[in-house]
Amino acid sequence: MTIKRKLLLLAVLLLPLNIQAQNPDFGIWYEVKADRKIIKDLRFDLETSIRTDRDASNIESFYAEPGLRYKFTDWFNAGIYYRFTEQKEDDGRFYPRHRWFVQLKGELPAGRFTIGARYRIQQQFRTYIEDPEDEVPEWYHRLRLELDYDIKGIPLKPYINTEARSLLFSPNNITIEKWRYIAGLEYTLHKKHTFGVEYIYNTSKVSKPARMNIIGLTYSIKL
Protein backbone atom coordinates (compact mmCIF):
# COMPACT_ATOMS: atom_id res chain seq x y z
CA MET A 1 0.00 0.00 0.00
CA THR A 2 1.38 3.38 -0.98
CA ILE A 3 1.92 6.19 1.55
CA LYS A 4 -0.87 8.18 -0.11
CA ARG A 5 -3.38 5.35 0.38
CA LYS A 6 -2.25 4.85 3.99
CA LEU A 7 -2.83 8.52 4.76
CA LEU A 8 -6.25 8.39 3.09
CA LEU A 9 -7.23 5.31 5.12
CA LEU A 10 -6.06 6.99 8.35
CA ALA A 11 -8.11 10.10 7.53
CA VAL A 12 -11.23 7.98 6.95
CA LEU A 13 -10.74 6.14 10.25
CA LEU A 14 -10.25 9.39 12.21
CA LEU A 15 -13.15 11.22 10.57
CA PRO A 16 -15.85 9.92 12.95
CA LEU A 17 -13.71 10.94 15.95
CA ASN A 18 -13.19 14.40 14.51
CA ILE A 19 -16.91 14.85 13.85
CA GLN A 20 -17.77 13.66 17.36
CA ALA A 21 -15.24 16.04 18.93
CA GLN A 22 -16.74 18.97 17.05
CA ASN A 23 -20.36 18.03 17.70
CA PRO A 24 -21.93 20.47 20.19
CA ASP A 25 -24.20 19.35 23.00
CA PHE A 26 -27.95 20.04 23.03
CA GLY A 27 -30.20 20.96 25.92
CA ILE A 28 -33.61 22.34 26.82
CA TRP A 29 -34.03 25.04 29.46
CA TYR A 30 -37.43 25.41 31.16
CA GLU A 31 -37.98 28.78 32.86
CA VAL A 32 -40.80 30.35 34.87
CA LYS A 33 -40.76 34.00 36.02
CA ALA A 34 -43.08 36.07 38.20
CA ASP A 35 -42.99 39.66 39.37
CA ARG A 36 -45.17 41.63 41.75
CA LYS A 37 -45.42 45.29 42.66
CA ILE A 38 -44.52 46.06 46.29
CA ILE A 39 -44.76 49.84 46.24
CA LYS A 40 -44.51 52.38 43.46
CA ASP A 41 -41.48 51.61 41.24
CA LEU A 42 -40.33 48.69 43.47
CA ARG A 43 -41.04 45.13 42.33
CA PHE A 44 -40.29 41.65 43.63
CA ASP A 45 -38.95 39.22 41.00
CA LEU A 46 -38.80 35.43 41.18
CA GLU A 47 -37.26 33.18 38.55
CA THR A 48 -36.99 29.38 38.55
CA SER A 49 -35.42 27.15 35.94
CA ILE A 50 -34.56 23.54 35.10
CA ARG A 51 -31.69 23.08 32.66
CA THR A 52 -30.85 19.90 30.76
CA ASP A 53 -27.88 18.79 28.67
CA ARG A 54 -26.59 15.60 26.98
CA ASP A 55 -29.18 15.89 24.20
CA ALA A 56 -31.79 17.00 26.76
CA SER A 57 -31.64 13.62 28.52
CA ASN A 58 -29.94 14.81 31.73
CA ILE A 59 -30.90 17.44 34.31
CA GLU A 60 -27.74 19.51 34.62
CA SER A 61 -29.02 22.05 37.17
CA PHE A 62 -32.07 23.76 38.62
CA TYR A 63 -32.34 26.99 40.56
CA ALA A 64 -34.55 29.56 42.28
CA GLU A 65 -33.72 33.26 42.06
CA PRO A 66 -35.60 35.90 44.10
CA GLY A 67 -34.73 39.58 43.93
CA LEU A 68 -35.81 43.21 44.23
CA ARG A 69 -35.86 45.65 41.31
CA TYR A 70 -36.32 49.41 41.46
CA LYS A 71 -37.37 51.52 38.46
CA PHE A 72 -35.56 54.86 38.60
CA THR A 73 -36.85 56.16 35.26
CA ASP A 74 -38.83 54.81 32.30
CA TRP A 75 -35.57 53.70 30.74
CA PHE A 76 -33.40 52.59 33.69
CA ASN A 77 -33.80 50.12 36.57
CA ALA A 78 -31.51 48.32 39.01
CA GLY A 79 -31.89 45.29 41.23
CA ILE A 80 -30.19 42.90 43.61
CA TYR A 81 -30.76 39.13 43.38
CA TYR A 82 -29.80 35.84 45.01
CA ARG A 83 -29.68 32.51 43.16
CA PHE A 84 -29.73 29.12 44.89
CA THR A 85 -28.63 26.42 42.46
CA GLU A 86 -28.47 22.65 42.67
CA GLN A 87 -25.71 21.72 40.21
CA LYS A 88 -24.82 18.19 39.10
CA GLU A 89 -21.09 17.78 39.60
CA ASP A 90 -18.46 15.29 38.36
CA ASP A 91 -19.54 12.56 40.81
CA GLY A 92 -23.07 12.61 39.36
CA ARG A 93 -24.67 14.13 42.48
CA PHE A 94 -26.25 17.54 43.04
CA TYR A 95 -24.49 20.13 45.22
CA PRO A 96 -25.63 23.66 46.12
CA ARG A 97 -24.12 26.78 44.65
CA HIS A 98 -24.85 30.24 45.99
CA ARG A 99 -24.77 33.35 43.83
CA TRP A 100 -25.71 36.95 44.40
CA PHE A 101 -25.53 39.75 41.89
CA VAL A 102 -26.34 43.38 41.21
CA GLN A 103 -28.05 44.14 37.91
CA LEU A 104 -28.28 47.42 35.99
CA LYS A 105 -30.54 47.61 32.95
CA GLY A 106 -31.26 50.41 30.48
CA GLU A 107 -33.60 50.60 27.48
CA LEU A 108 -33.92 53.10 24.65
CA PRO A 109 -36.93 53.09 22.29
CA ALA A 110 -36.24 53.63 18.60
CA GLY A 111 -39.55 53.57 16.76
CA ARG A 112 -41.00 50.09 17.19
CA PHE A 113 -37.56 48.80 18.19
CA THR A 114 -36.16 48.82 21.71
CA ILE A 115 -32.40 48.78 22.26
CA GLY A 116 -31.29 47.54 25.66
CA ALA A 117 -28.20 46.79 27.72
CA ARG A 118 -27.95 44.72 30.90
CA TYR A 119 -24.90 44.61 33.15
CA ARG A 120 -24.39 42.20 36.05
CA ILE A 121 -21.62 41.86 38.60
CA GLN A 122 -21.89 38.59 40.52
CA GLN A 123 -20.17 36.47 43.14
CA GLN A 124 -20.60 32.70 43.32
CA PHE A 125 -19.74 30.15 46.04
CA ARG A 126 -19.28 26.44 45.40
CA THR A 127 -19.88 23.64 47.91
CA TYR A 128 -18.42 20.84 45.76
CA ILE A 129 -14.64 21.13 46.20
CA GLU A 130 -12.25 19.30 43.87
CA ASP A 131 -9.34 21.74 43.87
CA PRO A 132 -8.18 24.36 46.41
CA GLU A 133 -9.24 27.18 44.07
CA ASP A 134 -12.84 25.90 44.21
CA GLU A 135 -13.02 27.21 47.78
CA VAL A 136 -12.38 30.77 46.58
CA PRO A 137 -15.55 32.67 45.57
CA GLU A 138 -15.69 33.58 41.87
CA TRP A 139 -16.37 37.15 40.76
CA TYR A 140 -17.81 37.66 37.28
CA HIS A 141 -19.23 40.48 35.27
CA ARG A 142 -21.63 40.03 32.37
CA LEU A 143 -22.80 42.38 29.66
CA ARG A 144 -25.83 41.66 27.49
CA LEU A 145 -26.93 43.74 24.49
CA GLU A 146 -30.58 43.37 23.51
CA LEU A 147 -32.77 44.32 20.55
CA ASP A 148 -36.51 43.62 20.28
CA TYR A 149 -39.32 44.65 17.95
CA ASP A 150 -42.93 45.49 18.81
CA ILE A 151 -45.19 44.16 16.05
CA LYS A 152 -48.09 46.55 15.49
CA GLY A 153 -51.48 45.12 16.39
CA ILE A 154 -50.11 41.78 17.64
CA PRO A 155 -48.78 41.06 21.17
CA LEU A 156 -45.82 39.22 19.64
CA LYS A 157 -42.25 40.37 20.26
CA PRO A 158 -39.24 38.95 18.40
CA TYR A 159 -35.82 39.68 19.91
CA ILE A 160 -32.11 38.99 19.65
CA ASN A 161 -29.50 39.19 22.42
CA THR A 162 -25.79 38.63 22.81
CA GLU A 163 -23.95 38.31 26.12
CA ALA A 164 -20.30 38.17 27.18
CA ARG A 165 -19.14 36.80 30.54
CA SER A 166 -15.71 37.46 32.03
CA LEU A 167 -13.92 36.62 35.26
CA LEU A 168 -13.52 39.88 37.17
CA PHE A 169 -10.08 39.04 38.60
CA SER A 170 -8.79 36.95 35.72
CA PRO A 171 -5.88 34.59 36.47
CA ASN A 172 -5.92 32.99 33.01
CA ASN A 173 -5.55 36.02 30.70
CA ILE A 174 -8.80 35.12 28.91
CA THR A 175 -10.65 38.38 28.30
CA ILE A 176 -14.07 36.81 27.58
CA GLU A 177 -14.62 33.27 28.87
CA LYS A 178 -18.15 32.69 27.57
CA TRP A 179 -20.39 34.04 24.82
CA ARG A 180 -24.15 33.55 24.57
CA TYR A 181 -26.27 34.32 21.49
CA ILE A 182 -30.07 34.31 21.73
CA ALA A 183 -32.96 34.71 19.29
CA GLY A 184 -36.55 34.29 20.39
CA LEU A 185 -40.24 35.16 20.31
CA GLU A 186 -42.59 36.21 23.13
CA TYR A 187 -46.38 36.26 23.04
CA THR A 188 -48.27 38.18 25.74
CA LEU A 189 -51.83 37.23 26.68
CA HIS A 190 -54.11 39.75 28.45
CA LYS A 191 -51.02 41.88 29.33
CA LYS A 192 -50.31 39.44 32.16
CA HIS A 193 -49.13 36.07 30.83
CA THR A 194 -46.14 35.85 28.50
CA PHE A 195 -45.11 32.67 26.69
CA GLY A 196 -41.78 32.42 24.93
CA VAL A 197 -39.52 30.18 22.91
CA GLU A 198 -35.90 30.94 22.11
CA TYR A 199 -32.79 29.47 20.58
CA ILE A 200 -29.55 29.87 22.55
CA TYR A 201 -26.02 29.18 21.36
CA ASN A 202 -23.35 29.00 24.09
CA THR A 203 -19.60 28.96 23.59
CA SER A 204 -17.00 28.58 26.35
CA LYS A 205 -13.22 28.69 26.59
CA VAL A 206 -13.07 27.36 30.16
CA SER A 207 -15.75 24.68 30.59
CA LYS A 208 -17.27 21.71 28.81
CA PRO A 209 -19.05 21.43 26.50
CA ALA A 210 -17.25 24.14 24.59
CA ARG A 211 -20.32 24.67 22.39
CA MET A 212 -23.97 24.05 23.14
CA ASN A 213 -27.27 24.46 21.30
CA ILE A 214 -30.24 25.14 23.58
CA ILE A 215 -33.98 25.53 23.19
CA GLY A 216 -35.50 27.73 25.89
CA LEU A 217 -39.17 27.49 26.89
CA THR A 218 -40.32 30.37 29.07
CA TYR A 219 -43.41 31.56 30.90
CA SER A 220 -43.79 34.87 32.78
CA ILE A 221 -46.64 36.25 34.86
CA LYS A 222 -47.29 39.65 36.41
CA LEU A 223 -48.99 39.30 39.77
C-alpha positions as CSV (number, residue, x, y, z in Angstrom):
1,M,0.0,0.0,0.0
2,T,1.4,3.4,-1.0
3,I,1.9,6.2,1.6
4,K,-0.9,8.2,-0.1
5,R,-3.4,5.3,0.4
6,K,-2.3,4.8,4.0
7,L,-2.8,8.5,4.8
8,L,-6.3,8.4,3.1
9,L,-7.2,5.3,5.1
10,L,-6.1,7.0,8.3
11,A,-8.1,10.1,7.5
12,V,-11.2,8.0,6.9
13,L,-10.7,6.1,10.3
14,L,-10.2,9.4,12.2
15,L,-13.2,11.2,10.6
16,P,-15.8,9.9,13.0
17,L,-13.7,10.9,15.9
18,N,-13.2,14.4,14.5
19,I,-16.9,14.9,13.9
20,Q,-17.8,13.7,17.4
21,A,-15.2,16.0,18.9
22,Q,-16.7,19.0,17.1
23,N,-20.4,18.0,17.7
24,P,-21.9,20.5,20.2
25,D,-24.2,19.3,23.0
26,F,-27.9,20.0,23.0
27,G,-30.2,21.0,25.9
28,I,-33.6,22.3,26.8
29,W,-34.0,25.0,29.5
30,Y,-37.4,25.4,31.2
31,E,-38.0,28.8,32.9
32,V,-40.8,30.4,34.9
33,K,-40.8,34.0,36.0
34,A,-43.1,36.1,38.2
35,D,-43.0,39.7,39.4
36,R,-45.2,41.6,41.8
37,K,-45.4,45.3,42.7
38,I,-44.5,46.1,46.3
39,I,-44.8,49.8,46.2
40,K,-44.5,52.4,43.5
41,D,-41.5,51.6,41.2
42,L,-40.3,48.7,43.5
43,R,-41.0,45.1,42.3
44,F,-40.3,41.6,43.6
45,D,-38.9,39.2,41.0
46,L,-38.8,35.4,41.2
47,E,-37.3,33.2,38.6
48,T,-37.0,29.4,38.5
49,S,-35.4,27.1,35.9
50,I,-34.6,23.5,35.1
51,R,-31.7,23.1,32.7
52,T,-30.9,19.9,30.8
53,D,-27.9,18.8,28.7
54,R,-26.6,15.6,27.0
55,D,-29.2,15.9,24.2
56,A,-31.8,17.0,26.8
57,S,-31.6,13.6,28.5
58,N,-29.9,14.8,31.7
59,I,-30.9,17.4,34.3
60,E,-27.7,19.5,34.6
61,S,-29.0,22.1,37.2
62,F,-32.1,23.8,38.6
63,Y,-32.3,27.0,40.6
64,A,-34.5,29.6,42.3
65,E,-33.7,33.3,42.1
66,P,-35.6,35.9,44.1
67,G,-34.7,39.6,43.9
68,L,-35.8,43.2,44.2
69,R,-35.9,45.7,41.3
70,Y,-36.3,49.4,41.5
71,K,-37.4,51.5,38.5
72,F,-35.6,54.9,38.6
73,T,-36.9,56.2,35.3
74,D,-38.8,54.8,32.3
75,W,-35.6,53.7,30.7
76,F,-33.4,52.6,33.7
77,N,-33.8,50.1,36.6
78,A,-31.5,48.3,39.0
79,G,-31.9,45.3,41.2
80,I,-30.2,42.9,43.6
81,Y,-30.8,39.1,43.4
82,Y,-29.8,35.8,45.0
83,R,-29.7,32.5,43.2
84,F,-29.7,29.1,44.9
85,T,-28.6,26.4,42.5
86,E,-28.5,22.6,42.7
87,Q,-25.7,21.7,40.2
88,K,-24.8,18.2,39.1
89,E,-21.1,17.8,39.6
90,D,-18.5,15.3,38.4
91,D,-19.5,12.6,40.8
92,G,-23.1,12.6,39.4
93,R,-24.7,14.1,42.5
94,F,-26.3,17.5,43.0
95,Y,-24.5,20.1,45.2
96,P,-25.6,23.7,46.1
97,R,-24.1,26.8,44.7
98,H,-24.9,30.2,46.0
99,R,-24.8,33.4,43.8
100,W,-25.7,37.0,44.4
101,F,-25.5,39.8,41.9
102,V,-26.3,43.4,41.2
103,Q,-28.1,44.1,37.9
104,L,-28.3,47.4,36.0
105,K,-30.5,47.6,32.9
106,G,-31.3,50.4,30.5
107,E,-33.6,50.6,27.5
108,L,-33.9,53.1,24.7
109,P,-36.9,53.1,22.3
110,A,-36.2,53.6,18.6
111,G,-39.5,53.6,16.8
112,R,-41.0,50.1,17.2
113,F,-37.6,48.8,18.2
114,T,-36.2,48.8,21.7
115,I,-32.4,48.8,22.3
116,G,-31.3,47.5,25.7
117,A,-28.2,46.8,27.7
118,R,-28.0,44.7,30.9
119,Y,-24.9,44.6,33.2
120,R,-24.4,42.2,36.1
121,I,-21.6,41.9,38.6
122,Q,-21.9,38.6,40.5
123,Q,-20.2,36.5,43.1
124,Q,-20.6,32.7,43.3
125,F,-19.7,30.2,46.0
126,R,-19.3,26.4,45.4
127,T,-19.9,23.6,47.9
128,Y,-18.4,20.8,45.8
129,I,-14.6,21.1,46.2
130,E,-12.3,19.3,43.9
131,D,-9.3,21.7,43.9
132,P,-8.2,24.4,46.4
133,E,-9.2,27.2,44.1
134,D,-12.8,25.9,44.2
135,E,-13.0,27.2,47.8
136,V,-12.4,30.8,46.6
137,P,-15.6,32.7,45.6
138,E,-15.7,33.6,41.9
139,W,-16.4,37.2,40.8
140,Y,-17.8,37.7,37.3
141,H,-19.2,40.5,35.3
142,R,-21.6,40.0,32.4
143,L,-22.8,42.4,29.7
144,R,-25.8,41.7,27.5
145,L,-26.9,43.7,24.5
146,E,-30.6,43.4,23.5
147,L,-32.8,44.3,20.6
148,D,-36.5,43.6,20.3
149,Y,-39.3,44.6,18.0
150,D,-42.9,45.5,18.8
151,I,-45.2,44.2,16.1
152,K,-48.1,46.6,15.5
153,G,-51.5,45.1,16.4
154,I,-50.1,41.8,17.6
155,P,-48.8,41.1,21.2
156,L,-45.8,39.2,19.6
157,K,-42.3,40.4,20.3
158,P,-39.2,38.9,18.4
159,Y,-35.8,39.7,19.9
160,I,-32.1,39.0,19.7
161,N,-29.5,39.2,22.4
162,T,-25.8,38.6,22.8
163,E,-24.0,38.3,26.1
164,A,-20.3,38.2,27.2
165,R,-19.1,36.8,30.5
166,S,-15.7,37.5,32.0
167,L,-13.9,36.6,35.3
168,L,-13.5,39.9,37.2
169,F,-10.1,39.0,38.6
170,S,-8.8,37.0,35.7
171,P,-5.9,34.6,36.5
172,N,-5.9,33.0,33.0
173,N,-5.6,36.0,30.7
174,I,-8.8,35.1,28.9
175,T,-10.7,38.4,28.3
176,I,-14.1,36.8,27.6
177,E,-14.6,33.3,28.9
178,K,-18.1,32.7,27.6
179,W,-20.4,34.0,24.8
180,R,-24.1,33.5,24.6
181,Y,-26.3,34.3,21.5
182,I,-30.1,34.3,21.7
183,A,-33.0,34.7,19.3
184,G,-36.6,34.3,20.4
185,L,-40.2,35.2,20.3
186,E,-42.6,36.2,23.1
187,Y,-46.4,36.3,23.0
188,T,-48.3,38.2,25.7
189,L,-51.8,37.2,26.7
190,H,-54.1,39.7,28.5
191,K,-51.0,41.9,29.3
192,K,-50.3,39.4,32.2
193,H,-49.1,36.1,30.8
194,T,-46.1,35.8,28.5
195,F,-45.1,32.7,26.7
196,G,-41.8,32.4,24.9
197,V,-39.5,30.2,22.9
198,E,-35.9,30.9,22.1
199,Y,-32.8,29.5,20.6
200,I,-29.6,29.9,22.6
201,Y,-26.0,29.2,21.4
202,N,-23.4,29.0,24.1
203,T,-19.6,29.0,23.6
204,S,-17.0,28.6,26.3
205,K,-13.2,28.7,26.6
206,V,-13.1,27.4,30.2
207,S,-15.7,24.7,30.6
208,K,-17.3,21.7,28.8
209,P,-19.1,21.4,26.5
210,A,-17.3,24.1,24.6
211,R,-20.3,24.7,22.4
212,M,-24.0,24.1,23.1
213,N,-27.3,24.5,21.3
214,I,-30.2,25.1,23.6
215,I,-34.0,25.5,23.2
216,G,-35.5,27.7,25.9
217,L,-39.2,27.5,26.9
218,T,-40.3,30.4,29.1
219,Y,-43.4,31.6,30.9
220,S,-43.8,34.9,32.8
221,I,-46.6,36.3,34.9
222,K,-47.3,39.7,36.4
223,L,-49.0,39.3,39.8
